[in-house]
Amino acid sequence: MITNTEIERRGNLLPNHIVDFKQDNDKLYFTTQNGVILELTVLRDSAIRFRYATEHAFEPDFSYAISDDASKGYNELEVTDEIPEYVVTTSKIKVYINKTNLKIQITDLDDMVINQDEAGFHWEENYDYGGNIVKMTKVTQSAESFYGMGDKASHTNLKGKRVNNWATDSYAYGKDQEPLYKSIPFYVGLHNEAAYGIFFDNSFSTYFDFAHERRNVTSFWADGGEMNYYFFYGPKISQVVEAYTDLTGVPELPPLWALGFHQSKWSYYPEKKVKKIASTFRDLKIPCDAIYLDIDYMEGFRCFTWNNRRFPNPKKMIDELYEDGFKTVTMIDPGIKIDRDYWVYKQAMDNGYFCRRADGPHFKGKVWPGECKFPDFTNPEVREWWAGLYKEMIAEMGVHGVWNDMNEPAVMEVPTKTANLDVRHDYDGHPCSHRKAHNVYGMQMVRATFDGIKKFTFPKRPFVLTRAGYSGTQRYCATWTGDNVATWEHLWIANVQMQRMCMSGYSFVGSDIGGFAEQPNGELFARWIQMGVFHPFCRVHSSGDHGDQEPWSFGDEVTDITRKFIELRYQLLPYLYTMFYKYVKEGIPMLQSLVYYDQEDTQTHFRTDEFLFGEQILVCPVQEANAKGRRMYLPKGKWYNYWTEEVVEGGVEKWVSADIDKIPLFIKEGAVIPKYPVQQYVGEKEITELRLDIYYKEGVETSTVYEDQQEGYDYKKGRFSLRKFRQRGKTNELIMQQFKDGSYVTTYETFKLHFHGLPFKIDSIEVDNEMVDLKSINFDGNNSIEVSKDFTELHIFGK
């Protein structure tokens, strides 16, 4: 019972004054005078969840973003009750909760401020829809920079920008246009050489202001739902990104062919055209692993059907393409044509699987087939049904991958471009309107698709691609950045989008190489290919409205350049596959912005063009016409020019020559770069020898090579090959040690070692403590030898 004395005492308090505190293991509850409750959860020593309720009650705790495999556990948790505040201390950070206003301040253990509330949590009632508009404002620290937020078409550093997360079909979007196709409400803040991250897990339309309206204030808010955010402390950006990626999850390893080159167009038909495209790739010896079929393969754009006039025997065509190394990927959209004779429509109607408006009628919208209805993918029963629809396409026809498009969801001929906000959704047993479900709609569609493809491709691994997504969608599929434009500006946009997506936990990403809308000239296409082969997902896709966009469409010179760079990608497949392995195992982004690589160097904070492909290859695209090279920044360390082998000291900006047939490309000293022979498709050749390019470094550097069967799930049972190489360079010698893990036996028995930059001439070589005859290891008299793949230590002596 609350006594009169207590009522009088509380009447003298400020509205946000804390009047009650409780602790339940790792959860702390702070209740204020006006009925706000802060639930603070310690997830890890450097990861805290902040969740606010109004009117004394929390909503059901449910999120599509959080991975079931997210790590939990901490080493230390201490709560002290001091006069002005409560102090929560872990082994990494301190959290101060002000007793009079509920404002938060987070510091490191030396009391350096990492993040602090300005106004803190505040809200206002949403009179149009009910519930609250919830908002959080933070102090922008001195010289603070901001990164992340998914595929925004803006500078990698978002300082001074305002962005909106509302998955939107944004055909031919422009620089800085908001919003785009994905909603990834996660950012990294960096100041005083320390990084932190905030993930605002709210699927309503969210907004972030990075010191745009007020130069000393950063804020984020949502049109509904809860103020529910996760805080991650580094102090390294890498630690923040890895913690967020661990929380929201990583994908399985893809089949290796998914990392090859893919060709697509709206649309390749009829069958004769598809086969002609395939045969031209093989005739011109341009490697390619997949051909995509856009909506015109369907009968009247009805999903899960085939146009029998254009494709009279799709199974036979798919089998014949596969015999020549091509995997077939088909598009599936969410809009189901209203047609009582259409079996998919009839099943959905009979079972009540379509979304309904608030007053009961089905939601209808126009897409490619005309008037359509839309399954409610937030209903687990609908997802199970949708997954089962893929049986004929995958298990019987033999399609190898699926591409979910238009799944924002996109609706034509309406101003909002999407479903009405009053549309109702199941939301896995938490009924809600489209205001809450919109941003996760595409995610749940592709989740269902992934489940179906995985079931019907087993024992092989699935490949799925999506356009729309929310945080955590990376668990199910690859993605691309939507309907871009064939311009030099969009080449730049694609570059920053890839870096931003990878820093936002979503590494399996690419752009429509050459641009989807309009037509590139040969130079732009060549420069885009040169960049695109260094993106995790590599696909040419175009609208077809403005001309052909195959690699041979721009004359012999561009064809030769395209072949050269696609061949380089296929050579680097073991390196790329190892990048993916590290992403899955450790959450390491497959592409790294320079600020991620070296946050202590302030010159990296506003660099947009240069990026690391993996951890040891530095790439800088040429992004303007008629260029014979460009100025670029090389970060700390020493770097080998890939084309000239010149060694350059980092920490400087310099001119790098790069005519139309080259791109500025550098290898980190000490790197061991694995290479396969050029193949026209993954699996064309049995790998009989692995080439290792070894770049000398005075000192120590480690490298990793991961391999498995390239398909299937045996790797989860330990049947993989993980090799770690430790290189130590000295003035007149080089020592390489190899450490092995996994039970997979590779198809090759030897390494072909190519040494770069040795400061001495090879005089003698010791393998596992035994001196060997140089002829027995095929020493070429220069810097190339062959050794057993099972060596433990290689000692090279110079003179």
Secondary structure by P-SEA (a helix, b strand, c coil): cccaaaaaaaaaccccccccccccccbbbbbcccbbbbbbbbccccbbbbbbbccccccccccccccccbbbbbcbbbbbbcccbbbbbcccbbbbbbcccbbbbbbcccccccccccccbbbbbcccccccccbbbbbbccbbbbbbccccccccccccbbbbbccccccccccccccccbbbcccccccccbbbbbbcccccbbbbbcccccccccccccccccccbbbbbbccaaaaaaaaaaaaccccccccccccbbbbccccccaaaaaaaaaaaaaacccccccccccccccccccccccccccccaaaaaaaaaaabbbbbbbbccccccccccaaaaaaaaacccccccccccbbbbcccccccccccccaaaaaaaaaccccccccccccbbbbcccccccccccccccccccccccccccccccccccaaaaaaaaaaaaaaaaaaccbbbbbbbcccccccccccccccccccccaaaaaaaaaaaaaaaaacccccccccccccccccaaaaaaaaaaaaaccbbbbbccccccccccccccaaaaaaaaaaaaaaaaaaaaaaaaaaaaaacccccccccccccccccccccccccccccccbbbbccccccccbbbbbbcccbbbcccccbbbbccbbbbbbbcccccbbbbccccbbbbcccccccccccccbbbbbbbbbcbbbbbbbbbccccccccccccbbbbbbbbbbcccbbbbbbbbbccccccccccbbbbcccccccccccccccccccccccccccccccccccccbbbbbcc
